């Protein structure tokens, strides 16, 4: 069976209309489950694939709103019950023949962007623009879902063409690198011999497949919260404990962390929120920051420095504090065997003319957590990029991409499965 581009486009546009942010993808997960159930896959949901101890950046109010939206959109209660508050799912396709296991990952969340109302925007012209105001599939994850479903459909109808089994991970909360850690820690892909994931468009145009993105940065997203004591700023400032001042000093100290001599490091405090009123000694403050490192060890050095400064500032200003890990990703090096395979498979695709380019990623992706999990257990992993022309940059209101490349991506995955499991 050949995969239909029309089917891929229909799936992509369906999910584009109903974007959901990380950990709130209840309708999205439910709809994916509908399709996978029709295909006859074994389905794992909720705590079958989520280790709660490693859930990052999950907001209770966002979750509750997501459930309410899913019910309003017509999500089936049986899937909501099985999710038990956690989005995402894993489909297992077993050939019934002994062999190795391949794990594939496709992310499913959107970004907090309001889609443009411009008449020139194709989703507006063809009436598949976002119906969820303030949220948009402006990163291509709707296309990733479509490629995952196309791969699942092929697996369901071609069991004679592969041995072993395939696990397809539809992962929540990639934005902010929040979702992969909990799935990895569940152990659901610990039996995988191979792991593959990809991104559509990003830094590559139609006709190009980047088989070997390199320089994935490890990263940790951290919130620091200081708790002081309010007081009258005029009459009795001496009895207050100033959480805002603590946070402000923390910012300057954090950006002064000595850089590591053995590799690239980054730090950014992106948000500082504090205080209750101009005449009140501020009793609460929050920093939202991230660190990055060329590898896991260098990133951990940055994390350790952040935690030490957070504690030292609290002591200095007589305030209490707490820290919370809100997201994380690690570095990963693609395995040469899989790089060669992706290059060979990609270059024979009708829409591809270049599959040999590599690219200095210099950013973070939490698929690396899943890939490294497989590698650390003796398996092999790859993350690649399926080029696609785009109308605007990722995470922009005018973003759209060349949908013909969905077929390129799906064909790469199904051929990769045949090459690895034949």
N, C-alpha and C positions, 0 to 999 in steps of 0.2 A: 504493500500500500504506500503510495506517495502522499506526502503531507500537502494539504491544500493551502495556498497563500490566502485565499478568501476566508477560510476557517480561522486562520491565525489573526487576520485583520479583524474579523468579527469578535473574537475573544478579546483582543486588545482594546477595542472600542467599548465593549461592554464594561470592562473593568475601569477604563478611563472615566466613565461617567460617574462612578461611585468610589472616589478616592477616600482612603482612610489612613490616618496617621498611625505611627507605631504603637503597638499594643491595643489598638482599637479596631483592628481589621476583622471584625466579627462577620460582617456581611461578606467581605472578600473571601475569608476562609470558608464560610458556609457555601458560597457559590463554587469555589474550587472543589470542595468536597462533593457537591452535587455531581460535577462532571467526572471526578475520579471514581465515584461510586458507580456511575453508569458504565465506566470502563472496566469495572470488576477488580479494582486494586484493593489490597489490604490497606486500611486507613488507620493511622495513629494520630491522636489529637490530645490537646490539653497536657496533663501531667505525664502522659506517656512519652512526650518529647521535650518537656520543659522541666528543668531542675530549678525549683523556686529560689534556691539559695544564690543562684547566679543571674537572676533577672535584674536588668539594669534599666533605670530611668522609666519606670512604669508608674504612671499617675492614676490614682484610683478614680478621679473624676472623669478623666479621659476614657478609661475602661467602661465606666457606667454609661457614659454618653454613647460610646461605640455599640454597646449592647442594645440600647434603646433605638439607635439608628438602624441597626441590623434587623430588629423586629419590624420597624416601620417599613424597611425595604423588602420584607418578605423572607428573611432568613428562616430556615427550618429549625424548629425547636430542638430536634434530635441532635443537630450538630452543635447548637449552643450549649446543650446539656453536656455533651462530650467534651467541649472546649473547657468548661469549668473555669471560665474567666481568663483563659490564655489562648491567644490567637496562633495561627500557623498550623500546618499539618505535614505529615510525611506519608507519601504513597509508596507502597512496596509492590514491585512486580517481580514475581518469582517464576522463572522459566520451567521449574520442575526438574531441571537437570543440574547436576553438580557443577560447580564453577565458582568463579570469584564474584565479588560484590563491588558494584560501582555506586557511589553516592553523588548526586547532583544537587546543586542549591540554586533556587530562584527566590529573590526577595519580593515582597508583596506590598510594602507600605508606600505612602505618598509623602509629599512635603507640604509644609504650611505656606502655600502660595495661592493667591487668588488668580484664577485663569483669566487671561485677557478677554475683553468683550469685542475685540476688533473683528470687523467683517471679513478681514483677509485671513483670519486664523481658521485653518481647515476644520478643526473640531467644532467650531461655531457654524461653518458653512454646511457641514454634514451632520450636525446635531448630535454630536457625542461628547460635547464639552462637559466639564465637571458640574454635577448637580449639588455638590456639597461646598457651599460658599466658604472661601478661605482655605480650601484644600485642593490640591491638584497633583495628578501624576506628571510632575514636571521633571522627572529624572529617568523615565523609561521603565519603571518597574511593572507597569501595565503590560509592556512588551515582554518583559521577563516571564510574567505569569503565562502569557500566551505561548511562549516557547516551551515552558515547562509542561503545559497541558498538551501541546502538540507531541512532545516527546513521550508523554504518558500514553497518548492515543496510539502512537506507533508501537510502543511496547505491548499494549493490550492486544494488538492485532498481528504481531509478528513474533510470537514466542518461538517459532521454529528458527529464527535468525540469531538467537543468542542463547547462551547458557548462563547458569548462576542467577543472580538477582540484581535488581536496580532499586535504589532508594532515592526518591525525589523529595527533597526538602523544600517546602514552600515556607520561607522564613519571614517572620514578622520583624518590624523595628530595626531595619538596617540603618535608616537615617539616625545619626548620632551613635552608630555602632553599638546598639543596645540589645540586639536579639540573639546573636549567634552564640554567645557564651552559655546561655541557659540551655540551648539545644545541644551544644557540644557536651556539656556536663551531664546531660541526661544519658549519654552513652548510646544514643540511637544509631550513630554511624560508626561505632567502635569496631565493627566487623568489616568495614569497607577497605578494599584493597586499592581503590582508586577514588579520587575526588575531583570534580570539575565544577567551576562556576564561571560566570562571565558578566560583562556589562555591555549594553548596546549603546552605540554612538560615543558618548563621553568625549574622548580626545581623537577619534578616528572617523573619517568620512566613509561614505558608501564605496565599496570596492576594496576596502582594506580590512584585514583581520590582524590584530596585534597579538601574536601567539605568545609573547613573552614580556608582559609588563613586569618591570623590576622596581626595586627601591620602594617596596611597601613599608610604610612607617608603622611601628608599634605606637599605640596611643592609649591614653587613659583620660576619661572625662570625669572631673571631680567637682562636687559642690562642697563648699566650706560654709558653715553657718555659725555665727557668733551670737551669743545671748548675754546681754549685759543687764543693767538695772536702770529703769527710767527715773528721771528726777526733773525738777523745775530748773530750766537752764539759767534763770536769773537769780532766783532766791536760794537755791541749794544745789548748785552743780557738783559740789564735792561729794554728794551722796550717790551720785549716779555712776554707772559703769558704761563707758561709751563703746558700744559695739561697732558703730560706724567708723570711729577712729581706728579701732583694731583692724577692721577690714581694709581701710585705706592704707595703713602701714603694711598689711599683709600683701597688698597689690605690689607695692614698690619692692618689698623683699622677694616676692616670688619672681618678678621679672629680673631680679638681680642674681638668680641662681647661676652659679658658675657652670659654663657649658662643658660637656664631656669631651675629653681630648681624643677619644677613640671612635667618634662617630657623630653624626648629625643629631641635634636636639632642637626642640621647639617648645615654647610655652606661650599661652595667651590667656589672659583673664578677659573674658568677653562680656561679662555682666557683673555689676555691683549694685545691689539693691539694699537700701538701709533706711532706718529712721521712721518716726511717726509724725513729727511736726517740728516747725522751726524753733519752738520754745521748749522742746523736750529733749533731754539727753537721750540719744538713740539707744534703744535696748535690743534691737535686732538688726542683723546684717547678713547678707548672703553673697558669696562669690561663686560664679560659675566659670570654670576654667578647663583648659585641656593642656596636656603635655604630650609630646611625641618624641620618639627616639628611633635611631636607625635600626635598632634591633630590640628584642625584648629586654635584654639586660640593661642597655642604656636608658630605655624608657623607664625601667624600674628605678634606676638612679634618680631620674627626675621625680617620680612619684614619691620616693623616700624623702627627697629634699622638700617637696611640697608639704608632706605630713609633718616634718620636723618644724618647718616655719609656722604652720597652722597652730601647732601646740605651743611653740615659743611665744607667739603673739598673744595667745590666750592668757598665758601666764603673765606676760608683761602688762597687760591691760586689765587683769583681774576679771576676765569674762570666761564663761564656759563656751564650749564649741563642740561641733560634730562634723564629721566628713562622710560623704556618701559617693561611692563609685557609680556614675551615671551611664557609662559606656566604656567599651574597650575593644581594641583590635591588636593583632600582633603582626610582626613581619613574617614574610613567607617567600621562599625561593621556589619557583616552578621547577618541577622535575624534568630533566632533559628528554626523557623518553616521551613524555606527554607533549612537550614543546614541539618535537619533531612530528608527532602524530597530528597535532592541530594544524601545523603548517601544511602537511601533506593533504589533509582532508579539506582544509579551507581553500587552497589554491585551485581545486577542481570544481568549486562551486560556481555556477553561472555568473553570479554578481560580483565575484572576487577576482581582482587582478594582482593583489599583493598580500602575501601572508607571512612574510619573513621579517617584517619590521618589529623591533622591540621598542619599549617606551619607558622612560624614567617616570614612574607613577608619582613618587614623592608625596603621597597622600595615604589615607588609611581606608581599609575596607574590612568589615568584620567576617567576611567569608574566609579570611585568613585564619581565624580561630578554628574553623571547621577543617580547613586544609591542613593546618599544622597538627591538629588532633589525629588526623589520618596518618600523616607523615611520621609522627612520633610513635606510632604503633606499627611501623614498617611499611606503610602504604605510600602511594605517590599522589601528588596533587598538582593542579594547575588552575590559574585564573587568567582568562584571556578577554579580549575586547573585540566585539563584532561592530565594525565601523558602520555608521549610518549618518547621512547628511541630516542636519538639524536646522530649524528655523531660528533658534535662539539658544543661548547657553543653558545648561542644566540648571534647574531651580529658578528659571525665569518664567514670567507669566506667559510669554509667547512661545514657549518650548513645544516643539513637535518634531517628529523624526520620520525618516524614510521607511515606511512600513514594509517595503519589499525585503528589507534585510532581516525581518522576522523569519522568513523562510531560510535564509542563509544560516542563521543561528540554529534553528531547529534541525536542519540537515546535518550541521556539524555535530550536534549532540547524538543524533541517532546513528550516524556513521561511526562516531567515537565508540559508542556502545558495542557496535558490531565488531570493531577492530579489537576492543579489549576483551570481549566476552564470547567471541566466536570459537 
